[in-house]
Amino acid sequence: MTALAKPGTRAPDFNLPLVGGGYRGLADLIHPGGGVLIFFKEDCPASELVVPRLGPLAVALEREERFFLAIAQDSEEIARAFRDRHDLRFPIAWEEAPYAASRGYGIGTVPALFVVDGTGVIAERVEGFIKSEYLALGAGIEQALALGAAPAVLERPEDLPALKPG
């Protein structure tokens, strides 16, 4: 049984293949100042709603030399199709069963978003989709990643429901 990866605890390391080639591990990503991980599954309605709307956050973090990595609980083929269908421009890693990275983070539902600071400690954790939780993340991301301003987390949040079951 894996302990829950929660705020204040060290983020579990992983090394996952990227859609299109290469690998990424947490150790590769936390330098220089941390960033955001989002675990998702292609056939999850909440993931389908949220992940495509995270593009502005990914761009803001890249501009500040922070990381953004989406991790699909799917095959590379399915993860690539999801990326292409939504014209996503951020990196996507993938993992299939038995989902070692997801288990390491103690994920019970997707999407699951983690803000990891520059020392590798989890600063924020949000699972599922409750709009108010995502909208409140900007300030936590700003503080944890030492940004100059709170980034917008979701594109067009006014078009989203208050919550979306997975």
Secondary structure by P-SEA (a helix, b strand, c coil): ccccccccccccccccccccbbbbccccccccbbbbbbbbbcccaaaaaccccaaaaaaaaaaacbbbbbbbcccaaaaaaaaaaacccbbbbbccccaaaaaaaccccccbbbbbccccccccccccccaaaaaaaaaaaaaaaccccccccccccccccccccc
